[in-house]
């Protein structure tokens, strides 16, 4: 029979004496990351949720055609065709499998974490978080300057905003931070109001452009002449394939498509009642629909912009630089329509930044605090928003609000997440193939080839445009340093999530000896001779009455986890008691936690007298080391923190 003790009694609240804190601290810590989340459980049909994905995915139409033209020129159209093929034949199958295995909306990072274990899992997740941070942060710092560029280029808005792209970009980022200071909910209705008009306006502009191409067939002939300079169709295909990594921005949005899964209505569970089959199938339809819509828009935009925009106009400093479709909207449909298009583009680009900010505010607290690798303030929205705002401003200044320059870094983050997803589902399918049909093995092989393709794409992107990996490496390095520092600082927390008794007898015995009735004696060995020897040493040096409770803590195999569930067994040994606790991640913390539950008369802690530096490292990494000294420090700090009202147990540090 398993009986639990509520561990919350040993967890002092983070907001202790919150009312007495300075006003600035109360303001910054006044909004938890979950305070603004809706807990109503309301879900929607997948076509409605599609637009949440579109905020990130479809917004790339604002700058993707211009980046493609700048990178590929006349090859933009065939290179975009390869991008579409990769989208439909690689990205969609990969993320359909991610949705099947990570249906809680945690994405490829959580899937990889579940397939690995120990410290390698933690480090791998931190590396992926660095790439994810690159993806989300660059989404904000790329979308904002592109929105600023559309505003500056508009003949009506230019009178209001002037010609200061960096200042306007920083202003948009500040506005984004202000909004999140007071809370932001990704409403389905708001996403629809932003995305649907944007797609309609794009379609109108592109169809008008297609009509212009039909009316002036010579532009097609001129393009074919430019294309012929690259050789025959085989040479064109090879050249386009080599250019594909530069167009990888068109793959962004699939992680968002998986992350919105909890918003999708589930029409039925699996046979065991736990797997939401209906939601998984609906998410697959959402991913496929988004990919098809984006593929059509990319192909149409690439064709129209390639045929109609002169090279001098889409080069940096040209009228169409970074805003090719807007350029055509003004030129072909007039400034009135162009202004409406610009406003819609500015809205979706700003909303894409908001979506990225919301993604980071959900992603960082989901992993780092659970790993013990983040300070407590990470759980609060406002301090985290300030940190992200500072990072956004620095990146904006470094890149001078250049859309084209940041596109390289953005592509690196997108491709790294794509690669992690492909590897994760390949490993998952490989493990499942030994129990399933041959087609599972073939599909795993296909996804392995997809993974190799993404390895090439990411590698080429890094070699050709190292800015992305430099930014990602900076994020990763900062995450590793901050995580190691936080893990060290938080190592003196109790680090126990729950205590479970192995049987009813253990629970009864525990209750009978708690509350100043025994002397707690932690020991390294677990045999009767170890207990006898330790008792003899204690009796020779200390005088106290009452029975002894010998405590032996067994560590779990995976000590990279920050919190642990202890399974406790209590039995009598003559006039004394033996307590065995299994599943700890750190011996000293488990001793301190159990001593607070037991509240003994005294605690005798045995020192090892070994090198303190080696012992400290062993404690931080493996949960061992100079446990007596650490248990003493943990308890003293805990008593100071909680301002214990009753008398604490007497503590004795014994050498040897």
C-alpha positions in Angstrom: 0.0 0.0 0.0 1.5 3.3 -1.1 0.9 6.3 1.2 2.1 9.8 0.3 3.1 12.8 2.4 2.2 16.1 0.9 5.6 17.7 0.1 4.2 21.2 -0.1 4.6 21.7 3.6 8.3 21.7 3.0 8.3 24.1 0.1 8.4 27.7 1.2 6.5 29.9 -1.2 8.6 31.9 -3.7 6.6 35.0 -2.9 7.4 35.0 0.8 6.7 38.4 2.4 5.7 39.6 -1.1 3.8 42.6 0.3 7.0 43.9 2.0 9.1 43.9 -1.2 9.9 47.2 -3.0 7.3 48.4 -5.5 9.5 47.6 -8.5 10.0 44.0 -7.4 6.2 43.6 -6.8 5.6 44.9 -10.2 8.1 42.7 -11.9 7.1 39.6 -10.0 3.4 40.4 -10.2 2.7 38.2 -13.2 3.5 34.5 -13.3 4.0 33.0 -16.8 0.8 31.0 -16.3 -1.3 33.9 -15.0 -2.6 35.0 -18.3 -3.2 31.5 -19.7 -6.7 30.4 -20.2 -7.6 27.3 -18.4 -11.1 26.9 -19.8 -10.2 23.9 -21.9 -11.9 25.4 -24.9 -10.8 23.8 -28.2 -11.5 24.6 -31.8 -11.7 22.8 -35.2 -8.4 22.5 -37.0 -9.4 25.0 -39.8 -9.8 27.6 -37.1 -6.5 26.8 -35.4 -4.8 26.8 -38.8 -4.5 30.6 -38.6 -2.4 30.4 -35.4 0.1 28.5 -37.4 -0.3 30.9 -40.3 0.8 33.9 -38.1 4.3 32.5 -38.1 4.3 30.5 -41.4 2.4 32.8 -43.8 4.0 36.0 -42.5 7.3 34.9 -44.3 5.6 36.0 -47.5 6.5 39.5 -46.4 10.2 38.9 -47.0 10.8 35.4 -48.4 10.3 36.3 -52.2 12.7 39.2 -51.9 15.3 37.0 -50.1 14.9 34.3 -52.7 15.4 36.8 -55.6 18.5 38.3 -53.9 20.0 34.8 -53.3 19.0 33.0 -56.6 18.1 35.6 -59.2 16.7 33.9 -62.3 17.0 30.6 -60.4 14.5 31.8 -57.8 11.6 29.9 -59.4 13.2 26.4 -59.8 14.8 26.8 -56.3 11.4 27.6 -54.9 10.1 24.5 -56.6 12.7 22.5 -54.7 11.7 24.2 -51.5 8.1 23.2 -52.1 9.1 19.6 -52.8 11.0 19.5 -49.5 8.1 21.1 -47.7 5.5 18.5 -48.9 7.8 15.4 -49.1 10.0 16.0 -46.1 8.7 18.6 -43.6 5.1 17.5 -43.6 5.8 13.7 -43.0 8.3 14.5 -40.3 6.0 16.8 -38.3 3.1 14.5 -38.8 5.1 11.9 -36.9 6.1 14.5 -34.3 2.4 15.3 -33.8 1.7 11.5 -33.3 4.3 11.2 -30.6 4.2 14.7 -29.0 0.5 15.4 -29.0 0.7 17.6 -25.9 2.1 20.3 -28.1 5.7 20.1 -26.8 7.2 19.5 -30.2 10.4 17.9 -31.4 12.5 19.0 -28.4 10.3 17.1 -26.0 10.3 14.1 -28.3 14.1 14.0 -28.4 14.2 14.4 -24.6 12.0 11.4 -24.2 14.3 9.3 -26.4 17.4 10.2 -24.5 18.3 10.1 -20.8 20.7 11.5 -18.3 23.0 14.4 -18.7 23.3 13.9 -22.5 19.5 14.5 -22.7 19.8 17.7 -20.7 22.7 19.0 -22.7 21.0 18.1 -26.0 17.8 19.8 -24.9 19.8 23.0 -23.9 21.5 23.0 -27.4 18.1 22.7 -29.1 16.7 25.4 -26.9 19.6 27.6 -28.1 18.6 27.0 -31.7 14.9 27.5 -30.8 15.8 30.7 -29.1 17.6 31.8 -32.3 14.5 30.9 -34.3 12.1 32.8 -32.1 14.3 35.8 -31.3 15.2 36.3 -35.0 11.5 36.0 -35.8 11.0 39.1 -33.7 14.1 41.0 -34.8 13.4 40.1 -38.5 9.7 40.7 -38.6 9.9 44.1 -36.9 12.4 45.7 -39.3 10.5 44.3 -42.3 7.3 45.8 -40.9 9.3 49.1 -40.4 10.5 48.8 -44.0 6.9 48.5 -45.3 5.8 51.5 -43.2 8.7 53.7 -44.4 8.2 52.8 -48.1 4.5 53.6 -48.0 3.9 57.1 -49.4 1.3 57.9 -46.8 2.9 56.3 -43.7 6.3 57.7 -44.6 5.2 61.2 -43.6 4.4 59.9 -40.1 7.3 57.6 -39.5 10.1 59.3 -41.5 13.2 57.4 -42.6 14.7 55.8 -39.5 14.4 52.0 -39.8 16.5 51.1 -36.7 14.6 53.5 -34.4 11.2 52.4 -35.8 12.2 48.7 -35.4 13.2 49.3 -31.8 9.9 51.1 -31.2 8.0 48.1 -32.5 9.9 45.8 -30.2 9.3 48.1 -27.3 5.6 48.1 -28.1 5.7 44.3 -28.2 7.3 44.2 -24.8 4.8 46.6 -23.3 1.9 44.4 -24.6 3.4 41.4 -22.9 4.0 43.3 -19.7 0.3 43.4 -19.2 -0.5 40.0 -20.7 -1.1 38.6 -24.2 -3.4 35.8 -25.3 -3.1 34.3 -28.7 -6.8 34.4 -29.6 -8.1 32.3 -32.5 -10.3 35.1 -33.6 -7.5 37.7 -33.7 -5.3 35.3 -35.7 -8.1 34.9 -38.2 -8.6 38.7 -38.5 -4.9 39.1 -39.2 -4.0 36.1 -41.4 -7.1 35.7 -43.7 -7.1 39.3 -45.0 -3.4 39.1 -45.5 -3.7 36.0 -47.6 -6.5 37.4 -49.6 -4.6 40.6 -50.3 -1.6 38.6 -51.4 -3.7 36.5 -53.7 -5.2 39.6 -55.3 -1.8 41.2 -55.8 -0.2 38.0 -57.2 -3.1 37.2 -59.5 -2.9 40.8 -60.8 0.8 40.2 -61.3 0.1 36.9 -63.2 -2.3 38.8 -65.5 0.5 41.3 -66.2 2.9 38.4 -67.1 0.2 37.0 -69.5 -0.2 40.4 -71.1 3.5 40.9 -71.5 4.8 37.5 -72.6 8.2 38.9 -73.4 9.1 38.9 -69.6 8.8 35.2 -69.7 11.1 35.0 -72.7 13.6 37.2 -71.0 13.6 35.0 -68.0 14.2 31.9 -70.1 17.2 33.6 -71.7 18.6 34.4 -68.2 17.9 30.9 -67.1 19.7 29.4 -70.1 22.9 31.1 -69.0 23.1 28.5 -66.2 23.2 25.5 -68.6 20.7 22.7 -69.4 17.9 21.6 -67.1 20.2 19.2 -65.2 22.6 22.0 -64.4 19.7 24.2 -63.5 18.4 21.6 -61.1 21.8 21.1 -59.5 22.3 24.8 -59.1 18.8 25.3 -57.7 19.4 22.4 -55.2 22.6 24.0 -54.0 20.7 27.3 -53.6 17.9 25.7 -51.6 19.5 26.3 -48.1 19.4 30.0 -48.8 15.6 29.7 -49.2 15.1 27.6 -46.1 13.1 30.5 -44.4 10.1 29.1 -46.3 10.1 26.1 -44.0 9.4 28.1 -40.8 6.2 27.5 -39.0 6.0 23.7 -38.6 7.1 23.8 -34.9 4.3 26.3 -34.4 1.9 23.9 -36.1 2.7 21.2 -33.5 2.7 23.6 -30.6 -0.9 24.6 -31.2 -2.1 21.0 -30.9 -3.8 21.5 -27.5 -6.1 24.1 -29.1 -7.4 21.6 -31.6 -10.7 19.7 -30.8 -10.2 16.0 -30.1 -13.0 13.9 -31.8 -11.9 10.6 -30.3 -9.3 8.8 -28.3 -7.5 5.5 -29.1 -8.3 2.1 -27.7 -6.6 2.7 -24.4 -8.5 6.1 -24.0 -5.3 8.2 -23.5 -4.0 8.9 -27.0 -6.1 11.7 -28.7 -6.3 10.1 -32.1 -8.8 12.7 -33.3 -6.5 15.6 -32.4 -3.5 13.9 -34.1 -5.4 13.3 -37.3 -6.7 16.9 -37.2 -3.2 18.3 -36.7 -2.0 16.3 -39.7 -4.7 17.9 -41.8 -3.7 21.3 -40.4 0.0 20.7 -41.3 -0.9 19.5 -44.8 -3.3 22.3 -45.5 -0.8 25.0 -44.3 1.9 23.4 -46.4 -0.3 23.4 -49.5 -1.5 27.0 -49.0 2.1 28.2 -48.5 3.4 26.2 -51.4 0.9 27.7 -53.8 1.6 31.2 -52.5 5.4 30.7 -52.7 5.3 29.3 -56.2 3.0 32.1 -57.4 5.0 34.9 -55.6 8.3 33.5 -56.9 7.0 33.4 -60.5 5.5 36.9 -60.5 8.3 38.6 -58.7 11.0 36.9 -60.9 9.2 37.9 -64.1 8.2 41.5 -63.2 10.8 43.0 -60.8 14.0 44.3 -62.3 17.2 43.2 -60.6 18.1 46.8 -59.7 14.9 47.1 -57.7 15.2 44.0 -55.5 18.9 44.6 -54.7 19.6 46.2 -51.3 18.6 49.8 -51.4 16.1 49.2 -54.2 12.4 50.1 -54.1 11.5 46.4 -53.9 14.2 45.2 -51.4 12.5 43.1 -48.7 9.0 44.0 -49.9 8.6 42.5 -53.4 4.9 41.8 -53.3 4.2 45.2 -51.7 6.2 46.8 -54.5 4.0 45.0 -57.1 0.8 45.9 -55.1 1.6 49.6 -55.3 2.8 49.4 -58.9 0.0 47.3 -60.4 -3.0 48.2 -58.2 -2.3 51.7 -57.0 -1.2 53.3 -53.7 -4.6 53.0 -52.1 -4.6 49.2 -52.4 -0.9 49.2 -51.7 -1.4 51.0 -48.4 -4.1 48.5 -47.4 -1.6 45.7 -48.2 1.2 47.4 -46.3 -1.0 47.8 -43.2 -2.0 44.1 -43.4 1.6 43.1 -43.8 2.7 45.3 -40.8 0.0 43.7 -38.7 0.9 40.1 -39.5 4.6 40.7 -39.1 4.0 42.3 -35.7 1.7 39.4 -34.8 4.4 37.0 -35.9 6.7 38.7 -33.4 4.1 38.4 -30.7 3.7 34.7 -31.5 7.5 34.2 -31.2 7.5 36.1 -27.8 4.7 33.9 -26.5 6.5 30.9 -27.7 9.7 31.8 -25.8 7.6 32.7 -22.7 6.2 29.2 -22.8 9.3 27.3 -23.9 11.9 28.6 -21.5 9.9 28.0 -18.2 8.8 24.6 -19.5 12.3 23.2 -19.5 14.8 25.2 -17.5 13.1 25.3 -14.1 12.3 21.6 -14.3 16.0 20.9 -14.9 17.0 23.2 -12.0 18.8 25.3 -14.7 17.1 28.6 -14.3 16.6 31.1 -11.4 13.1 31.4 -9.9 12.3 34.7 -11.7 12.2 32.8 -15.0 8.7 31.7 -13.9 7.6 35.3 -14.0 6.6 37.0 -17.3 7.8 40.5 -16.8 11.5 39.9 -16.0 11.7 37.4 -18.8 10.2 40.0 -21.2 12.8 42.5 -20.2 15.6 40.1 -20.9 14.2 39.2 -24.3 13.7 42.8 -25.1 17.3 43.6 -24.3 18.4 40.7 -26.5 16.2 41.9 -29.3 17.6 45.4 -29.2 21.2 44.2 -29.2 20.6 42.0 -32.2 18.7 44.8 -34.0 21.7 47.1 -33.5 24.2 44.5 -34.5 22.4 43.8 -37.8 21.3 47.4 -38.2 17.7 46.2 -38.7 18.7 44.4 -41.9 16.1 41.8 -43.0 18.5 40.1 -45.5 21.3 39.7 -43.0 19.1 38.3 -40.3 17.5 35.9 -42.7 20.7 33.8 -42.6 20.5 33.4 -38.8 16.8 32.7 -39.0 17.3 29.9 -41.5 19.9 28.3 -39.2 17.4 28.1 -36.3 14.6 26.8 -38.6 16.9 24.1 -40.1 18.3 23.0 -36.8 14.8 22.4 -35.4 13.8 20.6 -38.6 16.9 18.4 -38.3 16.1 17.6 -34.7 12.6 16.7 -35.6 13.7 14.4 -38.4 16.3 12.7 -36.2 13.8 12.3 -33.4 11.1 10.6 -35.5 13.7 8.4 -37.3 15.0 7.1 -33.9 11.4 6.6 -32.7 10.4 4.7 -35.8 13.6 2.6 -35.7 12.8 1.5 -32.2 9.2 0.7 -33.2 10.1 -1.1 -36.4 11.2 -4.3 -34.5 7.5 -4.7 -33.4 5.7 -3.5 -36.5 5.3 -4.2 -40.2 8.0 -3.9 -42.8 6.6 -0.6 -44.1 7.6 1.0 -40.8 11.2 0.0 -41.5 10.9 1.5 -45.0 9.4 4.7 -43.6 12.2 4.9 -41.0 14.7 4.6 -43.8 13.0 7.3 -45.8 13.1 9.7 -42.9 16.8 8.8 -42.4 17.4 10.0 -45.9 15.4 13.2 -45.1 17.6 13.6 -42.0 20.7 13.4 -44.2 19.2 16.0 -46.5 18.6 18.4 -43.6 22.2 17.7 -42.3 23.5 18.9 -45.7 21.2 21.9 -45.8 22.1 23.0 -42.3 25.8 22.4 -42.9 25.7 24.4 -46.2 23.8 27.2 -44.5 26.4 27.3 -41.7 29.4 27.3 -44.0 28.0 29.9 -46.4 26.4 32.1 -43.8 28.0 31.6 -40.4 26.1 34.5 -38.7 23.3 32.1 -37.8 25.5 29.6 -36.1 27.4 32.4 -34.3 24.1 33.7 -32.9 22.8 30.2 -32.1 26.2 29.3 -30.4 26.0 32.5 -28.4 22.5 31.6 -27.2 23.7 28.0 -26.4 26.8 29.2 -24.6 24.8 31.7 -22.5 22.2 28.9 -21.7 24.9 26.5 -20.6 26.6 29.0 -18.4 23.4 30.3 -16.9 22.1 26.7 -16.4 25.3 25.6 -14.7 25.3 28.6 -12.4 21.6 28.2 -11.6 22.0 24.5 -10.9 24.9 25.3 -8.6 22.9 28.0 -6.8 19.7 25.9 -6.5 21.6 22.8 -5.4 20.8 23.6 -1.8 17.0 23.3 -2.3 15.3 20.2 -1.0 14.9 18.7 -4.5 12.2 16.2 -3.5 8.8 16.3 -5.2 7.1 13.5 -3.2 7.6 10.9 -0.5 5.9 7.5 -0.9 5.9 4.7 1.7 6.7 1.2 0.5 4.0 -0.4 2.7 1.5 0.4 5.4 3.8 -0.8 8.1 6.4 1.8 7.1 3.8 4.6 7.3 2.7 3.5 10.7 6.3 3.2 12.1 7.1 6.6 10.6 4.2 8.3 12.3 5.1 6.6 15.6 8.7 8.0 15.6 8.1 11.5 14.1 8.1 14.6 16.3 11.2 14.6 18.6 11.1 10.8 19.4 14.3 9.5 17.7 17.9 10.5 16.9 18.5 10.5 13.1 21.8 8.8 12.0 22.4 9.0 8.3 25.1 6.4 7.2 26.9 5.3 4.1 26.6 1.5 4.5 23.4 -0.5 4.7 24.5 -3.6 6.6 24.0 -4.5 10.3 27.7 -4.3 10.9 27.8 -0.7 9.5 25.0 0.3 11.9 26.7 -1.5 14.8 30.1 0.2 14.2 28.5 3.7 13.8 26.4 3.3 16.9 29.5 2.3 18.9 31.4 5.4 17.7 28.5 7.7 18.5 28.0 6.3 22.0 31.7 6.8 22.6 31.6 10.5 21.9 28.0 11.7 22.5 25.5 11.5 25.3 21.9 11.4 24.3 19.0 9.2 25.1 16.3 7.6 23.0 16.3 5.2 20.1 18.3 5.7 16.9 16.9 5.9 13.4 19.5 4.8 10.9 18.9 6.4 7.5 20.4 5.1 4.2 19.7 6.9 1.0 19.9 5.1 -2.4 20.5 7.3 -5.4 18.6 6.8 -8.7 20.5 5.9 -11.9 19.6 9.2 -13.6 20.9 11.9 -11.3 20.6 14.6 -13.9 17.0 15.2 -12.9 16.5 18.0 -10.5 13.5 16.7 -8.5 13.0 13.2 -7.3 10.3 11.0 -5.7 11.5 9.1 -2.6 10.2 5.6 -1.8 10.7 5.1 1.9 10.7 1.8 3.9 10.8 1.8 7.7 11.5 -1.2 9.9 12.5 -2.0 13.5 16.0 -3.3 14.4 15.8 -4.1 18.1 15.3 -0.9 20.0 16.3 1.1 16.9 14.8 1.8 13.5 16.1 1.5 9.9 14.9 3.9 7.2 15.7 3.2 3.6 15.0 5.9 1.0 15.3 5.0 -2.7 15.2 7.2 -5.8 17.1 10.3 -4.6 19.0 12.5 -7.0 21.3 13.9 -4.2 22.0 12.3 -0.8 22.4 15.5 1.2 19.1 17.0 0.0 17.2 13.7 0.7 18.7 13.6 4.2 17.6 17.2 4.9 14.1 16.7 3.5 13.5 13.5 5.5 14.8 15.1 8.7 12.4 17.9 8.3 9.5 15.4 7.9 10.7 13.3 10.8 11.7 16.2 13.1 14.1 14.1 15.2 15.6 15.1 18.5 19.1 15.3 17.0 21.0 14.5 13.8 24.5 13.0 13.7 26.2 13.7 10.4 29.5 11.9 9.5 32.2 13.8 7.6 34.4 12.1 5.1 37.4 14.4 5.5 38.2 14.2 1.7 39.2 16.9 -0.7 36.4 19.5 -0.6 36.8 20.6 -4.3 36.4 17.0 -5.6 33.5 16.4 -3.1 31.7 19.6 -4.3 32.0 18.5 -7.9 30.8 15.0 -7.1 27.8 16.6 -5.3 26.8 18.9 -8.1 27.1 16.2 -10.9 26.4 12.9 -9.1 24.6 13.9 -5.9 27.3 12.5 -3.7 30.3 14.1 -2.0 30.6 15.6 1.5 27.0 14.9 2.3 27.2 15.7 6.0 28.4 19.3 5.4 25.9 19.8 2.6 23.0 18.5 4.6 24.0 20.9 7.4 24.1 23.8 5.0 20.8 22.9 3.4 19.0 22.6 6.7 20.4 25.9 8.1 19.5 27.8 5.0 16.0 26.2 5.0 15.4 27.2 8.6 16.5 30.8 7.9 14.3 30.9 4.8 11.2 29.5 6.5 11.9 31.3 9.9 11.2 28.0 11.7 9.2 28.7 14.9 9.8 25.4 16.7 13.2 24.4 18.0 15.2 22.6 15.3 17.0 19.3 16.0 20.5 19.5 17.5 23.1 18.8 14.8 26.4 17.0 15.4 29.2 16.8 12.8 31.3 13.7 13.5 34.7 13.2 11.9 35.3 9.8 10.3 
